[in-house]
């Protein structure tokens, strides 16, 4: 089964790192706007990929 938003994995990771280095929290809605994907959906698979 393909991982939803796998094509945006690098952008998601970069945005998470950018926020973390500034000590900022982020919501799914903010993250989705930052990387151009819907905020409702299957985030777990792509976030699991990024965490590996």
N, C-alpha and C positions, 0 to 999 in steps of 0.2 A: 504494500500500500504506500503510495507516495506521501511524503511529508508536506502538509499544506504550508505554503509560503516559503518553501525551501529556497526558492530563487531570491528571496529577500533576507536570507540568513545573515549575510555579511553586513547589510544595512542595520538589521535589528541588533546584532552584536555591537556594532560601532556606536549606535545610539545608547545602548545600555552602558557601555564603557564610558562614553562621554558624560552621561549623567552621574555615574558612580564616582568618577574622578572628581566631580564637583560636589560630591556628597548629597546629591539630589535624588529624591524618590521619583518614580514615574508610574503612571497608571497605564492600563492597557489602552485606554482611549488616547492618551498622549503619545504612547509608543506607536499606535496605529497611524495617527496623523503624521508623525515624524517619518515613517517609512512607507507610507502610502498603501496600507492594507486595511481591510475592515476590522473594527475593534471587537466585533462579535465573531467568534469562530473557534477553531481548534488551535490554540496557542501552545498547548503542552508539547505536542510532537516537535515543533520547531525549536522551542526553548530547550527541550531535552537534547536535541542535536547540538545546539550552541553550547550547552553545559559540558558536553563530552569533549 
